[in-house]
Amino acid sequence: MKCYSYVIPRDFGFAPNPFYGICTLATCKPKIRESASIGDWIIGCGAAANKKSGFLVYAMQVNRKLDFINYWNSREFARKKPVMNGSLKQMYGDNIYHYKPSQHIWIQSDSHHSHEDGTENERNKKRDLSSKYVLISSRFWYFGGKAVDIPKQFKKEKSNICCCGIGHRINDNEDLINKFIYWLENLTSPGFKSDPLHFTKFSRYKGEP
């Protein structure tokens, strides 16, 4: 069991997408999506720019791992396809990629990761598709705009389970991970706890570094 942690500077409910009782990571973080296995944990930490450094935005245990084709074709995840004239929850749907075999091309749906006019954002598309996998969890804690302070014992230099910088951190200390899970389980029950920090209006991600 491993724990992957990274910083979330933009918390819109898109990556991760914590809605409909299932937390999914279908875009961004391709290295994590490629490497993580069933049973591993993904932790999203708050950003210093949002005054949330060292805070827990979400934690999910990977229950399933699908490729984009199966994610798109699954009736279970059809409601995670973006509906651009719907609610914010629908507009931030993360099920945005499907393959067109007749032309041998991938299509990016009008979404948070496309351009303002709905056309494909090639920069976002290239990064998202650099891994073909979607991480899926039914065992997750999503705190969003009400991110919780992670105890100091998990933020020490030698036992840091919370990434506070660029990229991501991998921790394979199962004893430490189990202690973190124990803390989390005793903090509150799993599930969706609060709207995303930036969940006030719809916006596009232009693909800045």
C-alpha positions as CSV (number, residue, x, y, z in Angstrom):
1,M,0.0,0.0,0.0
2,K,1.3,3.4,-1.0
3,C,0.1,7.0,-0.4
4,Y,0.4,9.6,-3.1
5,S,0.0,13.2,-2.0
6,Y,0.0,16.5,-3.9
7,V,-1.1,20.1,-3.6
8,I,-4.4,21.3,-5.0
9,P,-4.1,25.0,-6.0
10,R,-7.5,25.0,-7.9
11,D,-10.3,23.2,-6.2
12,F,-13.3,23.4,-8.5
13,G,-14.7,19.9,-8.1
14,F,-13.2,18.7,-11.4
15,A,-10.0,17.0,-10.3
16,P,-10.9,15.3,-8.2
17,N,-14.6,15.1,-8.9
18,P,-16.3,14.1,-5.6
19,F,-19.9,14.1,-6.7
20,Y,-22.6,11.4,-6.9
21,G,-21.1,9.3,-4.1
22,I,-18.0,8.5,-6.1
23,C,-14.7,10.3,-6.0
24,T,-12.8,10.2,-9.3
25,L,-9.5,11.4,-10.5
26,A,-9.8,11.4,-14.3
27,T,-7.7,14.4,-15.4
28,C,-4.4,16.1,-14.3
29,K,-1.8,14.2,-12.3
30,P,-1.1,11.7,-15.0
31,K,1.9,10.2,-13.2
32,I,-0.3,9.4,-10.2
33,R,-3.1,8.0,-12.3
34,E,-0.6,5.8,-14.1
35,S,1.2,4.5,-11.1
36,A,-1.4,4.1,-8.4
37,S,-2.8,0.7,-7.8
38,I,-6.0,-0.6,-6.2
39,G,-5.7,-0.2,-2.5
40,D,-3.4,2.8,-2.6
41,W,-4.4,6.2,-1.2
42,I,-4.5,9.6,-2.9
43,I,-4.3,12.7,-0.7
44,G,-4.9,16.2,-1.9
45,C,-3.4,18.9,0.3
46,G,-4.3,22.6,0.4
47,A,-2.1,25.3,-1.3
48,A,-0.3,28.1,0.5
49,A,-1.8,30.6,-2.0
50,N,-5.2,29.6,-0.6
51,K,-3.9,29.8,3.0
52,K,-4.5,26.0,3.3
53,S,-1.0,24.7,3.4
54,G,-0.9,21.5,5.5
55,F,-4.6,21.1,5.3
56,L,-6.4,18.1,3.9
57,V,-8.7,18.8,0.9
58,Y,-9.5,15.1,0.2
59,A,-8.3,11.6,0.7
60,M,-9.5,8.6,-1.4
61,Q,-8.6,4.9,-1.5
62,V,-8.4,3.6,-5.0
63,N,-11.2,0.9,-5.4
64,R,-11.1,0.7,-9.2
65,K,-8.9,1.8,-12.1
66,L,-10.5,2.2,-15.5
67,D,-9.1,3.4,-18.8
68,F,-10.8,6.3,-20.6
69,I,-12.7,4.1,-23.0
70,N,-14.4,2.1,-20.3
71,Y,-14.9,5.2,-18.2
72,W,-16.7,6.9,-21.0
73,N,-18.8,3.9,-22.0
74,S,-19.9,3.0,-18.5
75,R,-23.5,3.8,-17.7
76,E,-22.5,4.2,-14.1
77,F,-20.3,7.2,-14.9
78,A,-22.5,8.8,-17.6
79,R,-23.6,11.4,-15.1
80,K,-20.0,12.5,-14.8
81,K,-20.0,13.7,-18.4
82,P,-20.2,17.5,-18.4
83,V,-23.5,19.2,-19.1
84,M,-22.5,22.8,-20.0
85,N,-26.0,24.2,-19.5
86,G,-26.6,22.4,-16.3
87,S,-25.7,22.9,-12.6
88,L,-22.1,23.6,-11.5
89,K,-21.9,20.0,-10.5
90,Q,-22.8,19.0,-14.0
91,M,-20.6,21.6,-15.7
92,Y,-17.5,20.3,-13.8
93,G,-18.0,16.7,-15.0
94,D,-14.7,15.0,-15.5
95,N,-15.7,12.2,-17.9
96,I,-14.5,14.2,-20.9
97,Y,-12.5,11.9,-23.2
98,H,-13.7,9.4,-25.8
99,Y,-12.1,7.6,-28.7
100,K,-13.3,7.8,-32.3
101,P,-12.0,4.6,-33.9
102,S,-13.0,5.5,-37.4
103,Q,-10.6,8.4,-37.3
104,H,-8.2,7.0,-34.7
105,I,-8.5,10.2,-32.6
106,W,-9.4,11.2,-29.1
107,I,-12.1,13.7,-28.6
108,Q,-12.2,16.2,-25.7
109,S,-15.7,17.2,-24.7
110,D,-16.6,20.8,-24.0
111,S,-15.6,21.1,-20.3
112,H,-13.5,22.8,-17.7
113,H,-10.4,21.7,-19.7
114,S,-11.5,23.0,-23.1
115,H,-11.2,26.6,-24.5
116,E,-13.8,29.3,-23.7
117,D,-15.6,28.5,-27.0
118,G,-15.8,24.8,-26.2
119,T,-13.1,23.8,-28.7
120,E,-10.3,21.4,-27.6
121,N,-7.5,22.7,-25.5
122,E,-4.6,20.7,-26.9
123,R,-2.3,21.4,-24.0
124,N,-4.7,20.1,-21.4
125,K,-5.6,17.2,-23.7
126,K,-2.0,16.1,-24.2
127,R,-1.3,16.1,-20.5
128,D,-4.5,14.4,-19.5
129,L,-4.0,11.6,-22.1
130,S,-0.4,11.0,-21.1
131,S,-2.0,8.4,-18.8
132,K,-5.0,6.5,-19.9
133,Y,-6.3,5.7,-16.5
134,V,-9.0,7.0,-14.2
135,L,-8.8,6.4,-10.5
136,I,-12.1,5.6,-8.8
137,S,-13.1,5.5,-5.1
138,S,-16.2,4.8,-3.1
139,R,-14.2,5.2,0.1
140,F,-13.2,8.8,0.3
141,W,-13.3,12.0,2.4
142,Y,-13.8,15.2,0.5
143,F,-13.6,18.4,2.6
144,G,-13.2,20.9,-0.2
145,G,-13.6,24.5,1.0
146,K,-13.6,23.3,4.6
147,A,-10.3,21.5,4.5
148,V,-9.1,20.2,7.8
149,D,-5.7,20.7,9.5
150,I,-3.5,17.6,9.2
151,P,-2.0,16.6,12.6
152,K,1.7,17.6,13.1
153,Q,2.8,13.9,13.4
154,F,2.0,13.5,9.7
155,K,3.8,16.7,8.6
156,K,7.2,15.9,10.1
157,E,10.1,15.9,7.7
158,K,10.8,12.2,8.0
159,S,7.2,11.1,8.1
160,N,5.6,13.7,5.8
161,I,2.4,12.3,4.4
162,C,1.3,15.7,3.1
163,C,3.0,17.1,0.0
164,C,3.5,20.9,0.3
165,G,5.4,21.6,-2.9
166,I,5.6,21.0,-6.6
167,G,4.8,17.5,-8.1
168,H,3.8,14.7,-5.7
169,R,5.1,12.7,-2.8
170,I,5.0,8.9,-2.5
171,N,5.0,7.4,1.0
172,D,5.2,3.6,1.4
173,N,5.4,3.5,5.2
174,E,2.3,1.3,5.8
175,D,2.4,1.9,9.5
176,L,2.3,5.6,9.0
177,I,-0.4,5.4,6.4
178,N,-2.6,3.2,8.7
179,K,-2.2,5.7,11.5
180,F,-3.3,8.4,9.1
181,I,-6.3,6.4,8.1
182,Y,-7.1,5.8,11.7
183,W,-7.0,9.5,12.4
184,L,-9.2,10.1,9.4
185,E,-11.8,7.5,10.3
186,N,-12.1,8.9,13.9
187,L,-12.4,12.4,12.6
188,T,-15.6,11.9,10.7
189,S,-17.4,9.4,8.5
190,P,-16.4,9.1,4.8
191,G,-18.1,11.1,2.1
192,F,-18.6,14.5,0.7
193,K,-18.4,17.2,3.4
194,S,-18.3,20.6,1.7
195,D,-18.4,22.3,-1.7
196,P,-15.1,22.9,-3.4
197,L,-13.1,26.0,-2.4
198,H,-13.6,27.7,-5.8
199,F,-17.1,26.3,-6.4
200,T,-18.8,29.7,-7.0
201,K,-19.0,30.0,-10.7
202,F,-17.8,28.1,-13.8
203,S,-14.4,28.8,-15.3
204,R,-12.0,27.1,-17.7
205,Y,-8.5,26.0,-17.0
206,K,-6.2,27.3,-19.6
207,G,-3.4,25.0,-18.9
208,E,-0.9,27.2,-17.3
209,P,2.2,25.5,-15.8
